Amino acid sequence: MKARRIVETVIGQLSERFNIQKVRARDLWHLSHRLIRKILSHNLCFVLNKKLGNPPLQFDLLISS
């Protein structure tokens, strides 16, 4: 149950904050790189929160702190 909650939170963040559902690209190369950049930025926010001592999935704290 705990793992499912984390997975659903991450999918929700990718959908809402990073607009992963609306990735428009001309070809497969552009599509894959746009998706990779969005996932990479999500992981970067996660790591920054861990370094700052914040809860890992609370990305709003990065802006306010």
Secondary structure, DSSP 8 states (H G I E B T S, - for coil): -HHHHHHHHHHHHHHHTS-GGG---SSHHHHHHHHHHHHHHHHHHHHHHHHHTS-TT-THHHHH-
